[in-house]
Amino acid sequence: MPIYEIIHAVPLSEKQQDELAEAITIIHTTAFGVLRLFVNVRFVDASRVNTYIAGKRRKANHIRATVRLGSRTNEGFLSLCKSVEEVWNRIVYEPAQRENSLVPEQNRYKLQTLIVSPVNLIGFEAGFELPLGGEDGNWLTKHWNEFRQKASEGDEDFIQVVKEVEERGLLK
């Protein structure tokens, strides 16, 4: 459902990418009660892309996310943004500060923008229609038997979905 696109001009190791993807998944699922399967994170190496800020060519790091709007609030989205920014700083920026004594080099690792675009998404993911934001509980109840059927057929994604729903108590 949400798609987080991390556009980075600095090199990110596989470990950093794994940590960012996991942290963003946890932040989003915790903030909005969605299933992990539906949180998408992709990395785009923009080290060779010309970006201009204030009319000047710069290399910069950005995170853009498209998420479902529904009944979610600005405060909820701002809290999400703050958490994602904190994760970037912990995983990418702070290690660069420790490793580089030159301020301009450190600054390359800062996050220039973090934009969350809440919209009423219409579409399908993993073969199921997307629920409106905030309607995940009803949607989960509606499709629960289908999810369990897919899990019983050995679909690894849905084995995880069933396990997650049961562990998190999402069907109350």
Secondary structure, 3 states (H helix, E strand, C coil): CCEEEEEECCCCCHHHHHHHHHHHHHHHHHHHCCCHHHCEEEEEECCCCCEEECCEEECCEEEEEEEECCCCCHHHHHHHHHHHHHHHHHHHHHHHHHHCCCHHHHHCCCEEEEEEEEECCCCEECCEECCCCCCHHHHHHHHHHHHHHHHHCCCHHHHHHHHHHHHHCCCC
